[in-house]
């Protein structure tokens, strides 16, 4: 009996060993296949980081090979496949269109709601890479049902998932009012405002950027952002030490204020003055320019808002900004001085008292671009056309001669010629300062205004 049991046990042991060997033999090709898939997607993702490899990858039919791997049963393969697709789509509009034509978007959207946070980040990256190129591609992303999934990602615990989602929404909204409205209708705005309040600076930046892209198209869409309570939180970030965040915040406030008086008042009532004036001296040039643009958009809306800016020290701050800036960055400051001065002679005299004429003259003479010269000419006309005192201040700095010179310069643009001529007439009609008029008497077309 003992011998029989021993034989049976030995036989069963042999069977188990053979079974294990057979199982290992069966599993081995599956393991090799998995390793090959992992190596493939990781290599493609790495190759896609180099522009010189893109055409070769496309010619090899990489899109069709990556598509089934988005539904792979190994999460790391799914993530690497999505990452590779995102890098390819980001490279060119043609490759982004290939992502759409290969019907990859529905698979991404389906998986976006089901997978882990790493995959969600990668999938949102692909949607962003496709949407950024054009309105038609952004519309394809919307039609794939991505908005609902992206908005749900804004509620994720992981801030990096929120950031990826906000970035994709920003690229969708930027193209047109229709697409921005689709983002609003999906319920993104209140969640983006909540993201503004998160501690992560990168999430604050992209949330402010997304709100800016939504606000820029129309007053109704900007009002949606205001109604969600965004302005108060944006205002609190104007003094944040991070320069990139301040760029986005000032730009968003400008995009809201530009549409109408009510929205400009909503921005000013959030107590952005005088703290936004400090941004005009920020070390970062883009912060300074965006802050000046925001002030311009508020100043142009009404006399009361222009007075509010001046009472906070805005005229002197803008003059300093124009003095310290060059090129296109000067433009919002130049125009702000014009808008402030246009409303009332006392406001214009405040600009004169802040020594605002000299930097405008400098821009009129020395800036290489005619559109900047034209803005300077326009602003000088707004300042000098109120009264004899205003015109005298212009004459004492020889502004009429400078305006005449750019008007007569053969290479000046038509817009510059028209604006300088109009400004010159506006000043001369009020001017009684004879030394300034004498050089102009020889110009027949101006005698009527003298």
C-alpha distance (Angstrom), angle and dihedral (degrees) to the residues before:
residue distance angle dihedral
X1 . . .
X2 3.75 . .
X3 3.82 91.4 .
X4 3.85 90.9 51.0
X5 3.83 91.9 49.4
X6 3.77 90.0 48.5
X7 3.82 91.6 51.5
X8 3.83 91.5 47.1
X9 3.80 91.9 50.0
X10 3.77 91.4 48.3
X11 3.81 90.3 48.5
X12 3.80 92.0 49.8
X13 3.82 90.0 49.3
X14 3.78 90.5 53.0
X15 3.81 90.2 49.9
X16 3.82 91.0 51.1
X17 3.79 92.0 49.2
X18 3.79 90.9 49.1
X19 3.82 89.7 47.2
X20 3.80 91.4 52.5
X21 3.78 91.2 47.6
X22 3.80 90.2 50.2
X23 3.84 91.7 47.4
X24 3.78 90.4 49.6
X25 3.77 90.1 48.4
X26 3.81 89.9 51.1
X27 3.82 94.6 45.5
X28 3.77 95.9 45.6
X29 3.83 97.1 76.8
X30 3.83 89.8 46.4
X31 3.78 90.9 52.8
X32 3.79 90.5 47.0
X33 3.81 89.9 49.6
X34 3.80 91.3 51.0
X35 3.80 92.2 48.8
X36 3.78 89.8 49.3
X37 3.83 91.6 51.7
X38 3.79 91.3 48.5
X39 3.79 91.6 48.9
X40 3.81 91.5 46.1
X41 3.82 97.6 52.3
X42 3.79 93.9 41.0
X43 3.81 91.4 50.1
X44 3.81 92.6 47.1
X45 3.81 90.8 47.8
X46 3.80 89.6 52.0
X47 3.82 93.8 45.3
X48 3.82 90.3 50.2
X49 3.81 90.4 63.6
X50 3.83 89.7 70.7
X51 3.83 116.7 71.0
X52 3.81 92.9 -149.9
X53 3.83 89.9 64.8
X54 3.79 98.1 51.9
X55 3.80 100.0 85.5
X56 3.80 92.1 47.7
X57 3.80 91.3 50.1
X58 3.79 91.0 49.4
X59 3.80 92.0 48.3
X60 3.81 89.5 51.8
X61 3.81 90.4 58.8
X62 3.79 95.3 -111.6
X63 3.82 94.7 162.2
X64 3.79 94.3 61.5
X65 3.80 90.6 46.5
X66 3.81 94.7 49.9
X67 3.78 96.1 46.0
X68 3.86 98.6 75.2
X69 3.81 90.1 44.6
X70 3.81 89.4 65.9
X71 3.82 86.1 72.5
X72 3.80 95.1 42.2
X73 3.81 116.7 138.2
X74 3.81 90.6 -127.3
X75 3.85 110.4 80.3
X76 3.80 95.5 -151.7
X77 3.82 90.0 55.9
X78 3.82 91.1 50.7
X79 3.81 91.0 50.6
X80 3.80 94.7 47.7
X81 3.81 91.2 47.2
X82 3.81 90.8 52.0
X83 3.79 91.2 46.5
X84 3.81 91.5 51.6
X85 3.81 91.4 48.6
X86 3.79 90.9 49.6
X87 3.79 92.4 52.2
X88 3.79 91.5 48.2
X89 3.82 93.8 47.2
X90 3.80 91.1 47.3
X91 3.80 91.3 56.9
X92 3.80 98.9 67.4
X93 3.77 144.7 -9.1
X94 3.81 89.8 -116.0
X95 3.81 92.1 59.6
X96 3.79 91.3 44.1
X97 3.81 88.0 54.7
X98 3.81 88.3 50.6
X99 3.80 89.4 57.0
X100 3.81 88.7 54.1
X101 3.82 95.7 43.7
X102 3.81 91.5 49.6
X103 3.82 88.4 57.4
X104 3.78 92.3 -121.6
X105 3.82 95.7 138.5
X106 3.84 96.6 71.6
X107 3.82 90.2 52.1
X108 3.79 90.9 50.9
X109 3.79 92.9 48.8
X110 3.79 91.8 47.7
X111 3.78 92.1 51.4
X112 3.82 93.5 41.7
X113 3.77 91.3 72.8
X114 3.81 95.2 44.1
X115 3.79 109.7 39.0
X116 3.79 136.4 77.3
X117 3.80 126.7 -83.7
X118 3.81 94.0 -93.9
X119 3.78 92.3 57.0
X120 3.82 91.5 44.2
X121 3.80 90.2 56.7
X122 3.81 91.5 49.2
X123 3.82 93.3 46.0
X124 3.82 92.2 48.9
X125 3.80 87.5 50.4
X126 3.82 90.7 56.7
X127 3.82 91.9 48.5
X128 3.80 89.9 49.6
X129 3.81 92.1 47.7
X130 3.80 91.1 52.7
X131 3.81 96.7 42.4
X132 3.79 97.1 49.4
X133 3.81 96.7 69.7
X134 3.80 104.2 63.8
X135 3.79 146.1 -18.3
X136 3.82 91.6 -104.4
X137 3.81 92.3 55.2
X138 3.80 91.3 45.0
X139 3.80 87.9 51.4
X140 3.81 89.5 52.1
X141 3.81 88.4 54.6
X142 3.81 90.3 51.3
X143 3.82 92.4 47.0
X144 3.81 90.0 52.9
X145 3.81 88.3 65.7
X146 3.80 94.1 -109.3
X147 3.82 97.2 136.9
X148 3.80 95.3 70.3
X149 3.80 91.7 49.1
X150 3.81 92.8 45.7
X151 3.79 92.8 49.9
X152 3.81 89.7 50.7
X153 3.80 87.6 53.5
X154 3.82 88.4 59.2
X155 3.80 86.4 67.0
X156 3.81 94.0 53.8
X157 3.79 118.8 117.8
X158 3.80 93.7 -130.5
X159 3.85 109.2 84.8
X160 3.82 92.2 -152.6
X161 3.83 89.9 60.8
X162 3.81 89.6 50.0
X163 3.79 89.9 49.8
X164 3.82 93.4 50.9
X165 3.80 90.7 48.7
X166 3.83 93.9 47.4
X167 3.78 89.7 49.9
X168 3.81 92.0 53.3
X169 3.82 91.2 47.4
X170 3.80 90.0 50.4
X171 3.81 91.8 54.0
X172 3.80 91.0 48.9
X173 3.81 94.9 48.3
X174 3.78 96.8 46.7
X175 3.80 97.7 71.0
X176 3.80 104.3 63.2
X177 3.78 146.8 -12.6
X178 3.81 89.7 -107.6
X179 3.80 93.1 57.0
X180 3.81 92.4 43.0
X181 3.80 88.4 53.4
X182 3.79 90.2 51.5
X183 3.81 88.9 55.1
X184 3.82 90.0 49.2
X185 3.81 92.2 47.9
X186 3.81 90.0 51.9
X187 3.81 88.4 62.4
X188 3.80 97.8 -111.2
X189 3.83 100.4 134.0
X190 3.85 100.5 71.3
X191 3.81 90.2 46.1
X192 3.81 91.8 49.3
X193 3.81 88.6 52.5
X194 3.80 88.6 53.0
X195 3.81 88.9 50.6
X196 3.81 88.3 56.2
X197 3.79 87.1 64.0
X198 3.79 95.5 52.2
X199 3.83 116.6 108.2
X200 3.84 95.9 -123.6
X201 3.81 109.5 99.6
X202 3.82 94.7 -153.6
X203 3.81 90.1 55.1
X204 3.81 90.9 49.5
X205 3.81 90.0 51.5
X206 3.78 97.3 51.9
X207 3.83 92.6 41.5
X208 3.80 90.6 54.4
X209 3.81 89.0 47.1
X210 3.81 92.0 51.0
X211 3.82 91.9 49.1
X212 3.81 88.5 49.8
X213 3.81 92.0 52.6
X214 3.80 90.2 49.9
X215 3.82 93.6 46.9
X216 3.77 99.4 48.1
X217 3.79 99.8 73.1
X218 3.81 105.4 61.4
X219 3.79 144.5 -8.7
X220 3.81 91.1 -111.5
X221 3.78 92.8 56.1
X222 3.81 91.9 44.6
X223 3.80 87.7 51.1
X224 3.80 89.0 56.1
X225 3.79 88.6 57.8
X226 3.81 91.7 47.4
X227 3.82 92.2 47.8
X228 3.81 89.6 53.9
X229 3.81 88.7 61.1
X230 3.80 96.3 -110.4
X231 3.81 98.2 136.4
X232 3.80 95.9 65.1
X233 3.80 92.4 52.5
X234 3.80 92.2 43.2
X235 3.80 90.0 51.7
X236 3.79 91.1 52.7
X237 3.82 89.4 55.7
X238 3.82 95.4 54.4
X239 3.81 89.1 91.1
X240 3.81 95.6 44.3
X241 3.82 113.4 129.7
X242 3.82 94.4 -130.4
X243 3.81 109.2 96.9
X244 3.82 96.8 -158.0
X245 3.79 90.8 52.5
X246 3.81 91.8 49.6
X247 3.81 89.6 51.6
X248 3.79 91.1 56.9
X249 3.81 94.4 41.6
X250 3.82 94.7 51.2
X251 3.80 90.7 44.9
X252 3.80 92.2 50.5
X253 3.81 92.5 49.7
X254 3.81 89.2 49.7
X255 3.81 91.9 50.5
X256 3.79 90.0 52.4
X257 3.82 96.5 44.8
X258 3.80 96.9 46.8
X259 3.81 97.3 73.4
X260 3.81 106.1 65.3
X261 3.80 147.0 -27.3
X262 3.81 95.7 -89.8
X263 3.79 93.4 55.4
X264 3.81 92.3 44.2
X265 3.80 88.8 52.4
X266 3.81 90.3 49.5
X267 3.81 88.9 55.9
X268 3.80 94.5 45.5
X269 3.81 92.0 46.7
X270 3.80 88.8 59.1
X271 3.82 86.0 74.2
X272 3.77 98.0 -111.8
X273 3.82 89.2 149.7
X274 2.95 127.6 115.6
X275 3.82 94.9 5.8
X276 3.81 95.4 64.8
X277 3.82 87.9 57.2
X278 3.81 87.6 66.4
X279 3.81 88.1 61.0
X280 3.82 87.9 65.4
X281 3.81 86.5 72.5
X282 3.79 96.1 43.5
X283 3.83 115.9 133.2
X284 3.81 89.2 -125.5
X285 3.81 111.6 83.3
X286 3.81 94.6 -152.3
X287 3.82 91.7 52.8
X288 3.81 89.0 53.0
X289 3.80 92.5 48.7
X290 3.81 94.8 46.4
X291 3.81 91.2 47.9
X292 3.82 90.5 50.7
X293 3.81 89.4 48.6
X294 3.80 90.9 52.2
X295 3.82 91.3 50.3
X296 3.81 90.2 48.7
X297 3.81 92.5 52.0
X298 3.80 90.3 52.4
X299 3.82 95.9 42.3
X300 3.80 94.7 54.7
X301 3.81 95.0 57.0
X302 3.81 102.8 70.7
X303 3.79 146.5 -14.7
X304 3.79 91.1 -112.7
X305 3.79 92.2 56.2
X306 3.81 90.5 46.3
X307 3.82 88.5 52.7
X308 3.79 90.5 48.3
X309 3.79 90.0 55.0
X310 3.81 92.4 47.9
X311 3.80 93.5 46.6
X312 3.82 88.2 55.2
X313 3.80 90.1 54.4
X314 3.77 94.0 -97.1
X315 3.81 99.1 139.1
X316 3.80 93.7 58.0
X317 3.80 91.7 42.2
X318 3.81 92.0 52.2
X319 3.81 91.7 47.0
X320 3.81 89.6 52.9
X321 3.81 89.0 48.2
X322 3.82 92.9 52.5
X323 3.81 89.6 47.0
X324 3.79 93.0 52.5
X325 3.83 98.2 41.5
X326 3.77 132.8 76.7
X327 3.77 135.6 -164.8
X328 3.78 123.6 -2.3
X329 3.82 91.6 -11.1
X330 3.81 88.0 69.2
X331 3.79 94.3 59.7
X332 3.84 101.3 82.6
X333 3.81 90.8 48.0
X334 3.81 92.7 48.6
X335 3.79 91.7 50.2
X336 3.81 93.0 45.6
X337 3.81 90.4 58.5
X338 3.80 88.4 51.3
X339 3.80 94.5 48.5
X340 3.81 92.6 48.2
X341 3.81 92.6 48.0
X342 3.80 95.2 46.6
X343 3.79 95.0 66.5
X344 3.79 102.5 58.5
X345 3.80 141.2 -2.3
X346 3.81 92.3 -123.8
X347 3.80 90.5 55.8
X348 3.80 89.7 48.0
X349 3.79 89.9 50.5
X350 3.80 88.2 51.4
X351 3.81 88.8 57.4
X352 3.81 89.8 49.2
X353 3.83 90.3 49.1
X354 3.81 88.7 51.4
X355 3.84 87.1 56.9
X356 3.77 92.3 -112.6
X357 3.82 97.4 149.3
X358 3.81 97.3 70.4
X359 3.85 97.4 58.4
X360 3.81 89.8 45.7
X361 3.80 89.6 52.8
X362 3.79 89.5 48.1
X363 3.82 90.3 53.2
X364 3.82 91.0 46.7
X365 3.80 92.4 53.7
X366 3.79 106.4 29.6
X367 3.80 108.2 31.8
X368 3.83 110.4 100.7
X369 3.80 96.5 -148.2
X370 3.80 117.9 80.9
X371 3.79 95.0 -147.5
X372 3.81 89.8 61.0
X373 3.81 91.0 46.6
X374 3.81 88.8 50.0
X375 3.82 91.8 52.3
X376 3.81 89.8 50.3
X377 3.81 91.0 49.8
X378 3.79 90.9 49.6
X379 3.82 92.5 50.1
X380 3.80 92.0 47.9
X381 3.80 88.6 53.2
X382 3.81 91.1 51.3
X383 3.80 91.0 51.9
X384 3.81 100.0 42.3
X385 3.80 102.0 42.4
X386 3.80 100.1 71.9
X387 3.81 104.0 79.3
X388 3.79 146.2 -24.7
X389 3.81 90.2 -86.8
X390 3.80 91.6 55.2
X391 3.80 91.9 46.1
X392 3.82 90.9 48.2
X393 3.81 90.3 55.0
X394 3.80 87.3 53.7
X395 3.79 93.1 46.7
X396 3.78 93.3 50.2
X397 3.80 89.2 60.1
X398 3.81 91.4 44.9
X399 3.81 93.8 -116.1
X400 3.86 95.1 150.4
X401 3.80 90.8 58.8
X402 3.80 91.6 48.6
X403 3.80 91.4 49.3
X404 3.79 91.2 48.8
X405 3.80 91.1 49.5
X406 3.81 94.8 54.8
X407 3.79 90.0 43.0
X408 3.80 92.1 55.2
X409 3.80 95.9 41.0
X410 3.79 106.6 112.9
X411 3.80 95.1 -141.4
X412 3.80 95.9 52.0
X413 3.80 115.1 116.3
X414 3.79 119.8 -110.9
X415 3.79 90.5 -111.7
X416 3.81 91.3 53.7
X417 3.80 91.6 47.3
X418 3.79 92.2 49.9
X419 3.80 95.1 46.6
X420 3.79 94.2 45.1
X421 3.81 91.0 48.2
X422 3.78 92.3 49.3
X423 3.81 92.5 46.8
X424 3.80 91.3 47.8
X425 3.81 92.3 51.9
X426 3.79 91.2 46.4
X427 3.81 91.2 53.9
X428 3.82 96.4 41.3
X429 3.79 93.1 52.3
X430 3.80 88.0 62.7
X431 3.79 99.4 33.5
X432 3.83 121.3 109.3
X433 3.81 96.8 161.0
X434 3.82 102.2 116.5
X435 3.83 99.2 -162.5
X436 3.81 88.6 59.9
X437 3.79 92.7 48.1
X438 3.79 99.4 49.1
X439 3.88 96.5 76.4
X440 3.79 89.6 51.5
X441 3.81 98.6 52.2
X442 3.79 90.8 85.6
X443 3.82 90.8 63.6
X444 3.85 106.5 88.0
X445 3.81 95.6 -160.7
X446 3.80 90.7 58.2
X447 3.82 98.2 48.0
X448 3.80 91.7 86.1
X449 3.82 90.1 62.0
X450 3.83 96.6 45.5
